[in-house]
């Protein structure tokens, strides 16, 4: 926007100078400190203002170029900082993932160990119960045999007694 304003002011000055060219080019006595000369004073002032205008344009161009260079440098630096932040974030996420996976593996191994211990205790308890059941079954079987033998013996004794009683009668 400021360049447009500057261009408009320059064009207005050039138009004014062109319209009044005879007055601008009119010779007058000019004091040059050492000597006096006849020269167009307005044209000399116009020349000095043109040089001043070119100096201002050069300064603006240098400032803009410096600003663009600084902006480019800052953009590159910002991009490198973003890349560094992204890389460190990726690294941090990788570390968190690795830590999580290690803890997950440890936890699953602990769960497997607990499950194996539980299965082992369950198997041991089942074996103890089965052994106790077999022992009890053997004891009941032996008791039944003893009872059967006892009953058989008692019946044989009773049969012998009945037979003796019947024979004696």
Secondary structure, 3 states (H helix, E strand, C coil): CHHHHHHHHHHHHHHHHHHCHHHHCCCEEEECCCCEEEECHHHHHHHHHHHHHHHHHHHHHHHHHHHHHHHHHHHHHHHHHHHHHHHHHHHHHHHHHHHHHHHHHHHHHHHHHHHHHHHHHHHHHHHHHHHHHHHHHHHHHHHHHHHHHHHHHHHHHHHHHHHHHHHHC
